[in-house]
Amino acid sequence: MPAKYKAKISNVLRNKSLTYTHILDVIEGVGSITTTSEIASVLKISWNTAEKKLLELALDGKVTRMKKPGLNLWVLKK
């Protein structure tokens, strides 16, 4: 993950203020498809919180969800 995204994520962890922009930054920082678990791990939040926020972003049309057996994959919409 590029340094600019790591700095943004460190700031989130210090301030404990999670916004949708932070989740989008993580997906963009990964650069491709990511999982709910990866986002939860990077942002140090529960899997359920990450999944809820990602589903809300999907409803807003900002990310695309690809459902695989036992796995949710997420990618930014272009």
MMTF fields as JSON, N, C-alpha, C and O atoms, coordinates in Angstrom:
{
  "mmtfVersion": "1.0.0",
  "mmtfProducer": "UNKNOWN",
  "numBonds": 311,
  "numAtoms": 312,
  "numGroups": 78,
  "numChains": 1,
  "numModels": 1,
  "chainsPerModel": [1],
  "groupsPerChain": [78],
  "chainIdList": ["A"],
  "bondAtomList": [4, 2, 8, 6, 12, 10, 16, 14, 20, 18, 24, 22, 28, 26, 32, 30, 36, 34, 40, 38, 44, 42, 48, 46, 52, 50, 56, 54, 60, 58, 64, 62, 68, 66, 72, 70, 76, 74, 80, 78, 84, 82, 88, 86, 92, 90, 96, 94, 100, 98, 104, 102, 108, 106, 112, 110, 116, 114, 120, 118, 124, 122, 128, 126, 132, 130, 136, 134, 140, 138, 144, 142, 148, 146, 152, 150, 156, 154, 160, 158, 164, 162, 168, 166, 172, 170, 176, 174, 180, 178, 184, 182, 188, 186, 192, 190, 196, 194, 200, 198, 204, 202, 208, 206, 212, 210, 216, 214, 220, 218, 224, 222, 228, 226, 232, 230, 236, 234, 240, 238, 244, 242, 248, 246, 252, 250, 256, 254, 260, 258, 264, 262, 268, 266, 272, 270, 276, 274, 280, 278, 284, 282, 288, 286, 292, 290, 296, 294, 300, 298, 304, 302, 308, 306],
  "bondOrderList": [1, 1, 1, 1, 1, 1, 1, 1, 1, 1, 1, 1, 1, 1, 1, 1, 1, 1, 1, 1, 1, 1, 1, 1, 1, 1, 1, 1, 1, 1, 1, 1, 1, 1, 1, 1, 1, 1, 1, 1, 1, 1, 1, 1, 1, 1, 1, 1, 1, 1, 1, 1, 1, 1, 1, 1, 1, 1, 1, 1, 1, 1, 1, 1, 1, 1, 1, 1, 1, 1, 1, 1, 1, 1, 1, 1, 1],
  "groupList": [{"groupName": "MET", "atomNameList": ["N", "CA", "C", "O"], "elementList": ["N", "C", "C", "O"], "formalChargeList": [0, 0, 0, 0], "bondAtomList": [1, 0, 2, 1, 3, 2], "bondOrderList": [1, 1, 2], "singleLetterCode": "M", "chemCompType": "L-PEPTIDE LINKING"}, {"groupName": "PRO", "atomNameList": ["N", "CA", "C", "O"], "elementList": ["N", "C", "C", "O"], "formalChargeList": [0, 0, 0, 0], "bondAtomList": [1, 0, 2, 1, 3, 2], "bondOrderList": [1, 1, 2], "singleLetterCode": "P", "chemCompType": "L-PEPTIDE LINKING"}, {"groupName": "ALA", "atomNameList": ["N", "CA", "C", "O"], "elementList": ["N", "C", "C", "O"], "formalChargeList": [0, 0, 0, 0], "bondAtomList": [1, 0, 2, 1, 3, 2], "bondOrderList": [1, 1, 2], "singleLetterCode": "A", "chemCompType": "L-PEPTIDE LINKING"}, {"groupName": "LYS", "atomNameList": ["N", "CA", "C", "O"], "elementList": ["N", "C", "C", "O"], "formalChargeList": [0, 0, 0, 0], "bondAtomList": [1, 0, 2, 1, 3, 2], "bondOrderList": [1, 1, 2], "singleLetterCode": "K", "chemCompType": "L-PEPTIDE LINKING"}, {"groupName": "TYR", "atomNameList": ["N", "CA", "C", "O"], "elementList": ["N", "C", "C", "O"], "formalChargeList": [0, 0, 0, 0], "bondAtomList": [1, 0, 2, 1, 3, 2], "bondOrderList": [1, 1, 2], "singleLetterCode": "Y", "chemCompType": "L-PEPTIDE LINKING"}, {"groupName": "ILE", "atomNameList": ["N", "CA", "C", "O"], "elementList": ["N", "C", "C", "O"], "formalChargeList": [0, 0, 0, 0], "bondAtomList": [1, 0, 2, 1, 3, 2], "bondOrderList": [1, 1, 2], "singleLetterCode": "I", "chemCompType": "L-PEPTIDE LINKING"}, {"groupName": "SER", "atomNameList": ["N", "CA", "C", "O"], "elementList": ["N", "C", "C", "O"], "formalChargeList": [0, 0, 0, 0], "bondAtomList": [1, 0, 2, 1, 3, 2], "bondOrderList": [1, 1, 2], "singleLetterCode": "S", "chemCompType": "L-PEPTIDE LINKING"}, {"groupName": "ASN", "atomNameList": ["N", "CA", "C", "O"], "elementList": ["N", "C", "C", "O"], "formalChargeList": [0, 0, 0, 0], "bondAtomList": [1, 0, 2, 1, 3, 2], "bondOrderList": [1, 1, 2], "singleLetterCode": "N", "chemCompType": "L-PEPTIDE LINKING"}, {"groupName": "VAL", "atomNameList": ["N", "CA", "C", "O"], "elementList": ["N", "C", "C", "O"], "formalChargeList": [0, 0, 0, 0], "bondAtomList": [1, 0, 2, 1, 3, 2], "bondOrderList": [1, 1, 2], "singleLetterCode": "V", "chemCompType": "L-PEPTIDE LINKING"}, {"groupName": "LEU", "atomNameList": ["N", "CA", "C", "O"], "elementList": ["N", "C", "C", "O"], "formalChargeList": [0, 0, 0, 0], "bondAtomList": [1, 0, 2, 1, 3, 2], "bondOrderList": [1, 1, 2], "singleLetterCode": "L", "chemCompType": "L-PEPTIDE LINKING"}, {"groupName": "ARG", "atomNameList": ["N", "CA", "C", "O"], "elementList": ["N", "C", "C", "O"], "formalChargeList": [0, 0, 0, 0], "bondAtomList": [1, 0, 2, 1, 3, 2], "bondOrderList": [1, 1, 2], "singleLetterCode": "R", "chemCompType": "L-PEPTIDE LINKING"}, {"groupName": "THR", "atomNameList": ["N", "CA", "C", "O"], "elementList": ["N", "C", "C", "O"], "formalChargeList": [0, 0, 0, 0], "bondAtomList": [1, 0, 2, 1, 3, 2], "bondOrderList": [1, 1, 2], "singleLetterCode": "T", "chemCompType": "L-PEPTIDE LINKING"}, {"groupName": "HIS", "atomNameList": ["N", "CA", "C", "O"], "elementList": ["N", "C", "C", "O"], "formalChargeList": [0, 0, 0, 0], "bondAtomList": [1, 0, 2, 1, 3, 2], "bondOrderList": [1, 1, 2], "singleLetterCode": "H", "chemCompType": "L-PEPTIDE LINKING"}, {"groupName": "ASP", "atomNameList": ["N", "CA", "C", "O"], "elementList": ["N", "C", "C", "O"], "formalChargeList": [0, 0, 0, 0], "bondAtomList": [1, 0, 2, 1, 3, 2], "bondOrderList": [1, 1, 2], "singleLetterCode": "D", "chemCompType": "L-PEPTIDE LINKING"}, {"groupName": "GLU", "atomNameList": ["N", "CA", "C", "O"], "elementList": ["N", "C", "C", "O"], "formalChargeList": [0, 0, 0, 0], "bondAtomList": [1, 0, 2, 1, 3, 2], "bondOrderList": [1, 1, 2], "singleLetterCode": "E", "chemCompType": "L-PEPTIDE LINKING"}, {"groupName": "GLY", "atomNameList": ["N", "CA", "C", "O"], "elementList": ["N", "C", "C", "O"], "formalChargeList": [0, 0, 0, 0], "bondAtomList": [1, 0, 2, 1, 3, 2], "bondOrderList": [1, 1, 2], "singleLetterCode": "G", "chemCompType": "PEPTIDE LINKING"}, {"groupName": "TRP", "atomNameList": ["N", "CA", "C", "O"], "elementList": ["N", "C", "C", "O"], "formalChargeList": [0, 0, 0, 0], "bondAtomList": [1, 0, 2, 1, 3, 2], "bondOrderList": [1, 1, 2], "singleLetterCode": "W", "chemCompType": "L-PEPTIDE LINKING"}],
  "groupTypeList": [0, 1, 2, 3, 4, 3, 2, 3, 5, 6, 7, 8, 9, 10, 7, 3, 6, 9, 11, 4, 11, 12, 5, 9, 13, 8, 5, 14, 15, 8, 15, 6, 5, 11, 11, 11, 6, 14, 5, 2, 6, 8, 9, 3, 5, 6, 16, 7, 11, 2, 14, 3, 3, 9, 9, 14, 9, 2, 9, 13, 15, 3, 8, 11, 10, 0, 3, 3, 1, 15, 9, 7, 9, 16, 8, 9, 3, 3],
  "groupIdList": [1, 2, 3, 4, 5, 6, 7, 8, 9, 10, 11, 12, 13, 14, 15, 16, 17, 18, 19, 20, 21, 22, 23, 24, 25, 26, 27, 28, 29, 30, 31, 32, 33, 34, 35, 36, 37, 38, 39, 40, 41, 42, 43, 44, 45, 46, 47, 48, 49, 50, 51, 52, 53, 54, 55, 56, 57, 58, 59, 60, 61, 62, 63, 64, 65, 66, 67, 68, 69, 70, 71, 72, 73, 74, 75, 76, 77, 78],
  "secStructList": [7, 7, 2, 2, 2, 2, 2, 2, 2, 2, 2, 2, 2, 2, 2, 6, 7, 7, 7, 2, 2, 2, 2, 2, 2, 2, 2, 2, 2, 2, 7, 1, 7, 3, 3, 2, 2, 2, 2, 2, 2, 2, 2, 6, 7, 7, 2, 2, 2, 2, 2, 2, 2, 2, 2, 2, 2, 2, 2, 6, 6, 1, 3, 3, 3, 3, 3, 3, 6, 6, 3, 3, 3, 3, 3, 3, 7, 7],
  "xCoordList": [0.846, 0.0, 0.896, 1.841, 0.61, 1.427, 1.438, 0.5, 2.511, 2.717, 1.609, 1.231, 1.074, 0.042, -1.208, -1.891, -1.514, -2.669, -2.376, -3.253, -1.15, -0.771, -0.878, -1.319, -0.477, -0.561, -2.014, -2.343, -2.882, -4.301, -4.895, -5.659, -4.535, -5.071, -4.555, -5.311, -3.282, -2.746, -3.511, -3.788, -3.85, -4.606, -5.984, -6.449, -6.629, -7.94, -7.822, -8.647, -6.789, -6.623, -6.356, -6.814, -5.616, -5.351, -6.615, -6.885, -7.389, -8.577, -9.812, -10.806, -9.749, -10.876, -12.145, -13.246, -11.985, -13.133, -13.165, -12.426, -14.021, -14.117, -15.193, -16.335, -14.834, -15.818, -15.752, -14.845, -16.718, -16.746, -15.515, -15.024, -15.021, -13.832, -12.638, -11.827, -12.521, -11.406, -11.473, -10.452, -12.661, -12.818, -12.476, -11.803, -12.94, -12.619, -11.116, -10.565, -10.453, -8.995, -8.279, -7.293, -8.772, -8.153, -8.31, -7.354, -9.509, -9.733, -8.846, -8.243, -8.772, -7.924, -6.448, -5.684, -6.056, -4.668, -4.252, -3.115, -5.166, -4.88, -4.706, -3.894, -5.466, -5.289, -6.091, -6.057, -6.8, -7.608, -8.736, -9.306, -9.034, -10.105, -9.617, -8.479, -10.491, -10.154, -11.312, -12.415, -11.059, -12.103, -12.516, -11.82, -13.655, -14.136, -13.128, -12.871, -12.564, -11.595, -10.353, -9.834, -9.872, -8.695, -8.974, -8.145, -10.13, -10.484, -10.624, -10.138, -11.285, -11.444, -10.086, -9.868, -9.189, -7.86, -7.054, -6.442, -7.047, -6.276, -6.803, -6.024, -8.123, -8.725, -8.925, -9.357, -8.604, -8.75, -10.183, -10.42, -11.121, -12.533, -13.045, -12.366, -14.233, -14.781, -15.206, -15.464, -15.272, -15.696, -17.106, -17.407, -17.98, -19.373, -19.477, -20.28, -18.673, -18.679, -18.21, -18.812, -17.142, -16.622, -17.665, -17.882, -18.301, -19.312, -20.489, -20.977, -20.935, -22.06, -21.716, -22.504, -20.54, -20.121, -19.958, -20.336, -19.402, -19.221, -20.559, -20.712, -21.517, -22.842, -23.511, -24.192, -23.318, -23.87, -23.204, -23.866, -21.894, -21.19, -21.676, -21.754, -21.998, -22.525, -23.894, -24.188, -24.724, -26.033, -25.9, -26.725, -24.863, -24.604, -23.94, -23.77, -23.566, -22.966, -21.482, -20.955, -20.801, -19.369, -18.469, -17.338, -18.969, -18.205, -19.107, -20.334, -18.469, -19.191, -18.866, -17.711, -19.896, -19.725, -19.766, -20.654, -18.8, -18.776, -18.844, -17.914, -19.933, -20.17, -19.595, -19.94, -18.729, -18.17, -18.544, -18.831, -18.549, -18.889, -17.964, -16.758, -18.546, -17.784, -16.906, -16.039, -17.114, -16.217, -16.934, -17.652, -16.735, -17.235, -16.046, -15.121, -16.07, -15.005, -15.548, -16.711, -14.694, -15.105, -14.136, -12.924, -14.681, -13.861, -14.525, -15.75, -13.705, -14.235, -14.937, -14.471, -16.061, -16.707, -15.987, -15.562, -15.843, -15.127, -16.083, -15.664],
  "yCoordList": [-1.17, 0.0, 1.24, 1.316, 2.214, 3.429, 4.22, 4.152, 4.965, 5.709, 6.709, 6.895, 7.365, 8.378, 7.746, 8.383, 6.507, 5.837, 5.368, 5.405, 4.927, 4.516, 5.685, 5.511, 6.879, 8.069, 8.402, 8.734, 8.316, 8.595, 7.602, 7.979, 6.337, 5.301, 5.484, 5.296, 5.848, 6.093, 7.216, 7.155, 8.237, 9.359, 8.904, 9.334, 8.054, 7.524, 6.751, 6.904, 5.917, 5.093, 5.95, 5.626, 7.042, 7.943, 8.665, 8.778, 9.154, 9.951, 9.106, 9.599, 7.848, 6.935, 7.476, 7.302, 8.127, 8.655, 8.013, 8.405, 7.036, 6.298, 6.917, 7.083, 7.253, 7.748, 6.877, 6.06, 7.065, 6.298, 6.596, 5.725, 7.824, 8.201, 7.348, 6.985, 7.025, 6.201, 4.802, 4.24, 4.256, 2.928, 2.986, 2.098, 4.03, 4.188, 4.346, 3.834, 5.053, 5.213, 3.87, 3.624, 3.01, 1.688, 0.879, 0.259, 0.884, 0.131, 0.682, -0.078, 1.996, 2.623, 2.314, 2.092, 2.302, 2.017, 0.606, 0.37, -0.328, -1.714, -1.802, -2.583, -1.004, -0.91, -1.89, -1.831, -2.775, -3.722, -4.226, -3.48, -5.464, -6.084, -6.328, -6.742, -6.067, -6.312, -7.037, -7.101, -7.575, -8.28, -7.462, -6.537, -7.824, -7.175, -7.373, -6.452, -8.561, -8.858, -7.988, -7.528, -7.758, -6.907, -5.479, -4.863, -4.962, -3.596, -3.511, -2.564, -4.498, -4.515, -4.578, -3.91, -5.368, -5.515, -4.225, -3.806, -3.596, -2.364, -1.241, -0.507, -1.106, -0.011, -0.355, 0.482, -1.597, -2.067, -1.87, -1.304, -2.361, -2.35, -3.775, -4.633, -4.029, -5.378, -5.665, -4.753, -6.945, -7.359, -6.855, -6.397, -6.939, -6.509, -5.02, -4.621, -4.197, -2.756, -2.487, -1.687, -3.15, -2.97, -3.387, -2.681, -4.515, -5.014, -4.045, -3.771, -3.535, -2.585, -1.331, -0.884, -0.77, 0.448, 0.171, 0.999, -0.975, -1.325, -1.521, -1.118, -2.13, -2.302, -0.949, -0.758, -0.01, 1.334, 2.03, 2.734, 1.834, 2.403, 1.769, 2.442, 0.485, -0.193, 0.376, 0.572, 0.64, 1.243, 2.64, 3.059, 3.358, 4.703, 4.652, 5.69, 3.462, 3.315, 3.635, 3.907, 3.605, 3.941, 2.719, 2.82, 1.565, 0.319, -0.768, -0.677, -1.784, -2.937, -4.14, -4.379, -4.889, -6.102, -7.305, -7.427, -8.184, -9.443, -10.557, -10.751, -11.274, -12.31, -13.632, -14.115, -14.201, -15.528, -16.397, -15.862, -17.7, -18.549, -18.284, -18.52, -17.796, -17.541, -16.311, -16.142, -15.435, -14.3, -13.162, -13.387, -11.944, -10.756, -9.988, -9.66, -9.701, -8.937, -7.562, -7.421, -6.55, -5.167, -4.489, -4.689, -3.683, -2.919, -1.558, -1.444, -0.53, 0.811, 0.858, 0.272, 1.561, 1.812, 2.949, 3.894, 2.874, 3.929, 4.93, 5.893],
  "zCoordList": [0.0, 0.0, 0.0, 0.786, -0.875, -0.947, 0.356, 1.15, 0.558, 1.806, 2.087, 3.243, 1.043, 1.299, 1.91, 2.712, 1.541, 2.114, 3.53, 4.393, 3.772, 5.124, 6.09, 7.226, 5.653, 6.502, 6.815, 7.953, 5.817, 6.039, 7.036, 7.924, 6.878, 7.757, 9.177, 10.131, 9.338, 10.683, 11.36, 12.558, 10.593, 11.136, 11.607, 12.663, 10.849, 11.237, 12.536, 13.437, 12.633, 13.825, 15.059, 16.154, 14.881, 16.007, 16.453, 17.649, 15.487, 15.809, 16.075, 16.608, 15.708, 15.872, 15.21, 15.732, 14.068, 13.333, 11.949, 11.046, 11.806, 10.556, 9.672, 10.101, 8.46, 7.498, 6.254, 6.095, 5.386, 4.145, 3.296, 2.578, 3.38, 2.619, 3.017, 2.165, 4.292, 4.756, 4.144, 3.747, 4.071, 3.473, 1.986, 1.463, 1.314, -0.109, -0.316, -1.29, 0.6, 0.521, 0.641, -0.054, 1.516, 1.681, 0.396, -0.069, -0.176, -1.411, -2.525, -3.283, -2.617, -3.637, -3.386, -4.326, -2.118, -1.76, -2.112, -2.523, -1.954, -2.324, -3.837, -4.334, -4.554, -5.993, -6.824, -8.053, -6.187, -6.947, -6.062, -5.266, -6.212, -5.434, -4.013, -3.794, -3.059, -1.656, -0.98, -1.523, 0.19, 0.936, 2.151, 2.571, 2.696, 3.913, 5.041, 5.816, 5.131, 6.191, 6.093, 7.111, 4.874, 4.691, 5.151, 5.82, 4.793, 5.19, 6.705, 7.324, 7.301, 8.754, 9.447, 10.457, 8.913, 9.497, 9.406, 10.389, 8.241, 8.048, 8.931, 9.537, 9.005, 9.776, 11.25, 12.042, 11.604, 12.992, 13.501, 14.569, 12.693, 13.062, 12.93, 12.365, 13.447, 13.344, 11.904, 11.119, 11.585, 10.256, 9.99, 8.888, 11.007, 10.838, 10.522, 9.679, 11.193, 10.924, 9.504, 8.788, 9.097, 7.74, 6.707, 5.723, 6.925, 5.988, 5.881, 4.785, 7.013, 7.019, 6.217, 5.383, 6.472, 5.764, 4.266, 3.437, 3.923, 2.514, 1.804, 0.651, 2.475, 1.876, 1.641, 0.633, 2.571, 2.388, 1.204, 0.442, 1.049, -0.106, -1.413, -2.441, -1.37, -2.558, -2.932, -4.111, -1.93, -2.197, -2.786, -3.598, -2.375, -2.905, -4.283, -4.922, -4.744, -6.063, -6.126, -7.205, -4.986, -4.972, -5.09, -5.565, -4.657, -4.777, -5.36, -5.319, -5.895, -6.428, -5.565, -5.212, -5.232, -4.429, -5.354, -6.197, -5.188, -5.92, -4.887, -4.105, -4.893, -3.899, -4.383, -5.461, -3.586, -3.835, -2.636, -1.565, -2.783, -1.638, -0.444, -0.513, 0.635, 1.858, 1.812, 2.669, 0.816, 0.648, -0.071, -1.045, 0.416, -0.271, -0.811, -0.069, -2.099, -2.74, -3.097, -3.475, -2.975, -3.219, -4.163, -4.081, -5.063, -5.998, -6.194, -6.163, -6.395, -6.635, -7.976, -8.953, -8.018, -9.305, -9.975, -9.311, -11.271, -11.997, -12.551, -13.194]
}
